[in-house]
């Protein structure tokens, strides 16, 4: 059998006139009807672009020269933006980024059944740099460079970007990439640490080193010195996430924390727990969710996919009773601990399979007046079918994926709810991630 010949790509850049932007942030042009996806290009621009790959229905390219620039084009704040895959929209100004995300949400609502909210609300925004409190940094020793690289993957490939700082990470982490890289290169185990998880609270920040082999005393001491010098908590992860343990500081609780002053709450979490990456947006998001639910002192509220209680406990400051439900047992424990820490007795946390019908569970049979749901990217299609059984007057849906939000909105509308309002929040500036929030009201509420 003969092998298929590899397609020969053009060696010279080609001229592309960019019509629009794809959902992953690439400019879209057309050549003889064939789509061209161009990294680093914006709508309305004419660019010269290098062909990276070619398929039967589309080509993938990378802009190498801008002939006619869009008014939305800016100089990226990060010197590594053209190569690093951590961000994809640093060449677009913040206002244009927000418009792109709003348009993306509109398109998904329209695509899934022609749904349109009665009101579009202003986007939630925060500073676009130094905002990111959670991340996973890749680590790799490159023999050809005789160097350890630390950072995010390059765009559209598996190589690590050679960076020495990151302007979107919290400065306690982003400004320490170069010393982190130098420290790792000096370890005996420099070839056997593939990643570093980072997490920041309001006061403390932590690094979790994935060590493939047990570390020598010298390497352990070097990590501790790094933590001392940069005021970081240092953890090791020899195997799975449940093997993480702290080596510095030697004493005290293995927790970080953030405050929500509006609700007089302190939220404690382990560095490996899920928390929102953007503290400023999180505070605004929680405020809006509580406001949109319009919780009253005599009401019973359900918080699904509640995590460590990020929405549950603020709701408990306003409601008569709140039930938080989560599929991760560790998060159920964390929620209970945070409720106790903050002196809240009108809240209960339960573990459950949220893909199954939970309406007959003991915590559910009394019903709920209001519901908040904050599912993962896969959404909550099955859950939305079950929610209508409670007859809740209002549902707030917090989403990290506009496609699944729009799909699930269709389920709720089909089952007697109307989409009252919706809007985006810029949880991840400079990326194409679209986080949003929508509120639904039961039709017979009118």
N, C-alpha and C positions, 0 to 999 in steps of 0.2 A: 504494500500500500504506500502510495506516495504521500509525503508530508505536505500539509498546506503551507504555501509560501507566506512568510511574514511580509505584511504590507510595508512598502517603502514610504517613509514619511518625508514631506518636503524639508529640505535643509535650510531654506531661507524663510524668514518670517512672512506671514501673509497679512493682508489688510482686512480688518474686520470692522463693520459698522454695528455698534451695539444697540439693540432694540429695547431690551428689558433685562431684568435680573431674575435668575432662577432662585428657588427657595433655599438653595445652599450658598447663595451669594455670588455666583458666577454670572458674568455678562453673557447674554444670548445674542448671537448674530446668526445670519443664514447665508449660505453660499449655494446657489442653484437648488434651493429648497431644503438643503441639508443643514441641520442645527449645528451650531458651533458654540461650545461652552468655554468661555474665556476667563480664566482666573485673573483677578486684578483689574478688571474692566467694569465700567459703570454705564448705565443707560445714557444714550445720547452721545457717547464717545466714539471716536474713530481711533483704532489702535493697530499697531503692528504686533502680531502674536506668533509665537512659536508653537507648532503642532506637537503635542505630547503623545497623543494616541488617536487612532482613527478606526471607527467602526462603521458598520453599514448604514446606520441611521444618524449618527452624530460624530463629531470630532471634539477632542478636548485640547485646549490650547492654554498658553500662558502669555499674558501681555508683556512685551519687552520694550515698547515705546508708545507713548500716548501722543497721537497727532492732533486730535481735537479733544480737549478735556471738558468734562462735565463741571457745572458750577458746584456740584456736591463734592468734588475731589479735593482732598486735603493731603498734606504731608503726614504720613503715619507718625504717631508719637513714639513708636518703638522702632529702633533701627533694624530689628530682625523681622518686621512684619511681612515682608515680601516672601520670606521662606518659611517662617514658623507657622504650623497649623493650629496653634492655640487660638489665634484670632483670624478672621477672614474679611473683616470690613473696616480695618483701620484706615484705609484710604478714602473712606466715605465719612462726611461730617455727621455729627450726632443727630441733627434734625432729620437728615435723609435716612439714617439708619432706622429711626423711629417710624417714619412714614412707610419704609419698606416692611417693617414688622406689622404695622397696622394693615397694610394692603394684603399681606400674607394671611392674616386672620380673616379679613373680609372674603378673600378668595375661597378659603376653606369652608366658611359658613355657606357661601353661595353654591359651592360644589356639592355639599351634602344636603340636598333638599331645598335649596333656595332660601335658607334661613337668614334673617336679618334682625339684629337687636333693635328694639324700639329706640334705644339711645346708645350712642357711642360716647364713652367718657374719655377724658384727657389721659394720656399715658402717664404711668408712674416712672419717674426718672431719678437718677442719683449721679454722683461723680463717676466719670467713665474710666478713671485710672485708680489703681491701688485698691480696688473694690473686692477682689476675689479672695475669699477666706478659706476655700477648700480647693485642693487640686491633687493630681497624681503626676509627679515628675518622673520621667524615664531616666535611667542611668545606664551608660554603656561605655566600656573601654574600647577605644579605636586604635589598634596597633599601628596603623599607618601614620597616625598623628602622635602616637605615644602619649595619648591624653584620654582622660575621662570626660565624657559629655554628660551634661545634666540639662534637661528641659523637656519640651513637648515635641511630638512628631512633626516632621516637615509636612507641608501640604501635599496630599495625595500620594504619600509613600510612607514606609515604615522607618526611615532614618530619623535619628534625633537631630534637632536643630542645635547648632553650636552657639549657645547664648551665654552671656555672663550676668544678665539681669532680666527681669520681667516687670514691665510697668503696670500691668493689669493685676498682678498679684499684690496682696497686702505687702507693704514695704518691709515688714518684719521677715518676710520670706523672699519677695522679689528682689530686694537689694542684697541678698546673701547668696545668690546663685554662684558667683565666682568663688567666694571662700568655701562654699559647700563642695564645689567641684575640686578645689585644691585639697581639701581635707580627705575626700573620698579617694583621690589619686594616691595619697600617702598611706592608705590602709593596706595591710597584707591581703585583705579580701576585696581589693579594688575591682576584680573581675566578677565577683559573685554577689554584688548588690544591684539588682535590676531596676529598683524603683524606690521612690521616697514619697509617701503620702504626707501631705501637709494640711494642718487645720489650725485656725486661729479663733480665739475667743476675744472678748473685749480687752482683757488684760494679759493673757498668756497665749503663746503660740507653740505648736508642737510639730515635730518631724518623726515619722514612723519609717524606719529603714527595714526593707525586706532583705534579710540576710539568708542566702541559700544554704550556708554552712554555719556551724557554731563559730563565733568570733573569738580571736585570741584576746588575752588580757590587754595587750598593747592596743588592739583595735578598739576594744570597749572603752579603754581609757581615753583614746583619741576622740571618740564620739561624745563622751562626757565633757571633755574639755571644750569641744565645739559648742555644746549646749550651754555651758557656763559662760563662755565668751560672748555668745549672742543671745543670752537670756531665752533659751528655747527648752521646752520639755523634749526629751529624747526617748524614743521607744524602739524596740526591736520586734520584728515579725518573722520568726523562723519558719513558719508554715502558713496555715490559713489564717483568716482574720481573727479567729478565736484564740490564736496563740500570741497575740500582741501583748507585750508587757513593757513597763517603763523602767529605764535604767537611770534616768536623771529627771528631776530631783529624786533623791533616795527615799524621801518620806513625803507624807501628805496624800491627799485624795487624787486619784488619777482622773481628774476632770478639768475641762475648760468650761467657760461660762460666758453668757451674754445677757445683757439686761434689756427689758422692755419697760422703760420708765412709765409710759402711759398707763400701764396696768400694774405697776409696782411688782414686777416679776423678775426673778433671777432664774435663768434656764441653764442647767448644767448638762454637759455632754462629754462622752468619750471621743477622742480624736477620730475614731473610726466610725462614729455614728453619722447618720445622714443629718446634715443641717443645711440651711439655705446659704449659698455662697456669698450673697450680697447683703450685708447687715442693714444698710440704709433702705434698700428696697424691701427687705423683710419687715422692718418696722412699719413702713407705709402700707404694705400689703396686708398685714395683720389688722391695722387700724381700719382699712377699707373693708375687709371681710366682716369685721364685727359691726361696722356701720351699716353695710348692705343687708346683713341679716336682721338688723334692728331688733336685737334680742331684748326681751323683757324679763323682769325679775321673777315672773311666775312661769316661765317657759322651760320646756325640756328640749335640749339640743343634742344632735348627733354629729360627731366629727369622725369621718371615715378616712382611713390611711393617716392616722393622727400622728405617727412618729412619736417623738419625745414630748409632745404636747404643745407645739409651737402655736397652734390655734386653740387647742382645747382649753388651756389655762386662761388665756385672755377672755375666752367666751365664758368661762366659769366665774370671772369677775363681774359679769353682767347678768347671767341666767340663773334660774332656780336650780337646775341640774343639767350637767353635761356628761355625755358618755363618749369616750374616745375609743375607737376600735382600730386595731393594727394587726397585720399579718405576721410581723416580726416580734417574737416573744421578748427579745432583749429590749425592744423599744417600749413594750408594754411595761416592763419593769422600770425603765427610765422615766416614763410618764408618771408612774405612781410615785417615784422618788421625787420628781419635781413638784408634784402636787403637795406632797408632805413638806418639802422644803419651803414652799410658799404658803403653807397653812390653809390649804383649800380642802374642804371636806365635802363639797357639793359636786365632786367629779369622780368618775369611775373609769378605769381603763380595762379593756378586755382584748384578748387575742381571738382572731377568727379568720377563717378562709373567706376572703372577701370576693372570691369568684363563685362561691356557692350561695344558695338562698339562706340568708341569716335571719329572716323575718320572724322565725319561731324561737330564736334564742331568748333566754330569760331577760337579758338586758334590752331586748327589742320589743317585747310584746306590749309594753305600755305605750308605744308610739312616740312620735316626736313632733314638736311644733315647727322647728327649723332644722335644716341639715347643711353641713359644710362637707365638701368632698375635695380632697387634694391627692389624686391618684398619680401613679408613675406614668411614664411616657406611653405605655400601652393603653392608658385610659381606663374606663370603667363601664363598658357597655352592659355587661351582665348586671353590675351593681345598679345602674340606672333603671333597669327593668324592675328590680326589687324595690327601689326607693319609693315608687309611686304607691306601694301598699301602705305606707305610713300616712299618706295624705298631708304631708308637711306643707305649710303655706308658702314657704320660701326655701330655695336651695341656692347656695353659693358654690360654684365650681371653680377651683383654682387649677390651672392647667400648665403643663410644660410642653405640650404638643398640640398645635392648633388643629391638626387633622383629627386626632381622637376627641378633642373637645367638640369639634363640629359634628362628628359622628354621634357622640353621646348626647349632644344638644338635640339632635333629631329624635332620639329615643324619648327624651323628656317631653319635647313638644308633642310627639305622637301620643303621649300618655297623659295629656291634660295640663301641661305647663306652657307658659309663654316666656320667651327670652326678653327680659326687660331691659337689661343693659349689659355691655361688655366693653373691655378695653385691654390694652397690652401693658406690660410692665417690663422695663429694660433691666431684667435681672442679670443678663450677660452682655454688657456693652461690647461693641466691636466684634460680636459673633452673630450668626444667623439664628440663634436660639430664640424662639418666640414664646415667652411666658405671658399668660393672660388670665383674666378673671371674668366670670359671667354670673349673673344672678337671674334665677328663674322664679316665677310666681305661679301658683296654681290658678288656673283660669277662673274658677268659681270664687276667687278672692274678690273679684270686682264687685 
